Amino acid sequence: MTQVFKFRYRGTGGRGGLAVDLRAEAAPLEGVIPPHSMQIHNKVWLGLPSSGLHWKDAAWLAFGVAINAPALSELIPAGVFIRTFSLDYPLSDYQSEAAALAMDGWLHERFDMESSGAAVTYEASQDKFAFTWGDIARPLFDAPGV
C-alpha cells in the first residue's frame, strides 16, 4: 500500500524550513530484480518515480535507503523493493539532502528499526542547514574508511 510521509523541519531565526512529501511503498522482492530499479544493499532495491527526478534527489533518496539497508536486510532477509511514486518540495527551501531525511523518516515509520542518526539542524551563524548522518562523516563519498 502506498504511504505518504511528510518530512518537515522549521528553521530558526526567520529562516524558512525544509519540507518534503514522499509517496512510497514497500513490497516483497519475490526473487526477481524489479525493472528500472537500483540495488542499494544485498536484497534491498529502490525504484524511482516514473516521472523522473533530479540526479541529486535520486542520489540522496538512495542514500536515505542505504543508511537503513543493513537493518532492512536483517528485518526482511528475503528482500524488499522500495518503490517511490513521488518526491515533492512544497513551499520550502530546497536542499536535496532533505530527500534522504524523508526516506529515512518514511522507513522508520513503516518498519521497526533503530534510528540511523540522520538529522538536520539550522546553523544560524553560518545561515545554513547542517545535516548529520549517524556514523557516516562524508556521505556519497566513495572512499575506504569514510
CORVENKA-V543102 format. One record per pair of residues at least 24 apart in sequence whose ideal C-beta (glycine too) atoms are under 8 Angstrom apart, sorted by sequence separation. I is the first residue (numbers start at 1). J is the second residue. If there is no record, write none. Layout:
[[I | J] [I | J]]
This chain:
[[1 | 25] [38 | 62] [41 | 65] [40 | 65] [41 | 66] [44 | 69] [82 | 107] [40 | 66] [61 | 87] [42 | 69] [41 | 69] [44 | 72] [40 | 69] [41 | 70] [44 | 73] [43 | 73] [57 | 87] [101 | 131] [41 | 72] [42 | 73] [100 | 131] [41 | 73] [97 | 129] [43 | 76] [67 | 100] [100 | 133] [43 | 77] [45 | 79] [47 | 81] [53 | 87] [95 | 129] [97 | 131] [43 | 78] [44 | 79] [45 | 80] [46 | 81] [47 | 82] [49 | 84] [50 | 85] [51 | 86] [64 | 99] [72 | 107] [43 | 79] [44 | 80] [45 | 81] [46 | 82] [47 | 83] [48 | 84] [49 | 85] [60 | 96] [64 | 100] [68 | 104] [75 | 111] [93 | 129] [95 | 131] [42 | 79] [43 | 80] [45 | 82] [46 | 83] [47 | 84] [49 | 86] [59 | 96] [60 | 97] [63 | 100] [64 | 101] [67 | 104] [75 | 112] [44 | 82] [46 | 84] [49 | 87] [60 | 98] [61 | 99] [64 | 102] [65 | 103] [75 | 113] [57 | 96] [60 | 99] [61 | 100] [64 | 103] [68 | 107] [72 | 111] [100 | 139] [56 | 96] [60 | 100] [64 | 104] [68 | 108] [71 | 111] [61 | 102] [72 | 113] [54 | 96] [57 | 99] [61 | 103] [65 | 107] [71 | 113] [64 | 107] [71 | 114] [37 | 81] [68 | 113] [71 | 116] [34 | 81] [28 | 76] [31 | 79] [68 | 116] [29 | 78] [30 | 79] [34 | 83] [67 | 116] [28 | 78] [29 | 79] [67 | 117] [28 | 79] [29 | 80] [67 | 118] [28 | 80] [29 | 81] [27 | 80] [28 | 81] [26 | 80] [27 | 81] [64 | 118] [26 | 81] [26 | 82] [27 | 83] [25 | 82] [26 | 83] [24 | 82] [25 | 83] [24 | 83] [24 | 84] [25 | 85] [23 | 84] [24 | 85] [22 | 84] [23 | 85] [23 | 86] [22 | 86] [23 | 87] [21 | 86] [22 | 87] [21 | 87] [67 | 133] [20 | 87] [21 | 88] [67 | 134] [20 | 88] [21 | 89] [20 | 89] [21 | 90] [67 | 136] [19 | 89] [63 | 133] [19 | 90] [19 | 91] [20 | 92] [67 | 139] [19 | 92] [18 | 92] [17 | 92] [18 | 93] [16 | 92] [17 | 93] [63 | 139] [16 | 93] [18 | 95] [22 | 99] [63 | 140] [15 | 93] [20 | 98] [19 | 98] [20 | 99] [24 | 103] [18 | 98] [22 | 102] [60 | 140] [20 | 101] [21 | 102] [22 | 103] [59 | 140] [11 | 93] [20 | 102] [24 | 106] [2 | 85] [18 | 101] [22 | 105] [22 | 106] [26 | 110] [26 | 111] [9 | 98] [7 | 98] [9 | 101] [7 | 101] [7 | 102] [5 | 102] [7 | 105] [5 | 105] [5 | 106] [18 | 120] [3 | 106] [5 | 109] [3 | 109] [3 | 110] [15 | 122] [13 | 122] [15 | 124] [12 | 122] [9 | 120] [11 | 122] [13 | 124] [18 | 129] [12 | 124] [15 | 127] [9 | 122] [11 | 129] [9 | 129]]
